């Protein structure tokens, strides 16, 4: 982590049994923090055996519609479910970041959905609302990792910006590990926009695999 970034500390650790809609269950140590720069209530889910090897880490931005209600307009819920199981198998952490709608908030995200229904893609809709295409900053994530003693990791992501930001913040990202592609008829246009516009490492019909 950059020496100019304030230090965060662990606030609480509590073990919680998790159960997903498909019946998959796992136990996670849920960690909260003091001193995060953005003041948001981000949490870490520590999974599996983290005592040996390089931790596998997923930075997952909160998505109420996808994570909780199972919306098929995005791939967030399936990505979270996949990440929890894969990380539990090898040891690591899911950073669950309160960054709804790539940082624009829930109401604005739903406003953007309405604009997408008129033909705009997910990034165009944000801009039409006068908001950033992607307003996420991962400084708090770097603080959380440092508080957990993680300075080197493998990052589970298809988004090259996440690895880039962490490296700029002084975190050693040894390897980026792609997630699966959770394409449905309802989210295919959304995934195409992510691959074409922000170079996510996604292979979809009509696209070659893009490497970020």
Secondary structure, 3 states (H helix, E strand, C coil): CCCCCCCCEEEEEEEEEEECCCCCEEEEEEEEEECCCCCCCCEEEEECCCCCCCEEEEEEECCHHHHHCCCCCCCHHHHHHHHHHHHHHHCEEEEEECCHHHHCCHHHHHHHHHHHCCCCCHHHHHHHCCCCCCCCCCHHHHHHHHHCCCCEEEEECCCHHHHHHHHHCCCEEEEEECCCCCCCCCCHHHHHHHHHHHCCCCCCCCCCCCCC
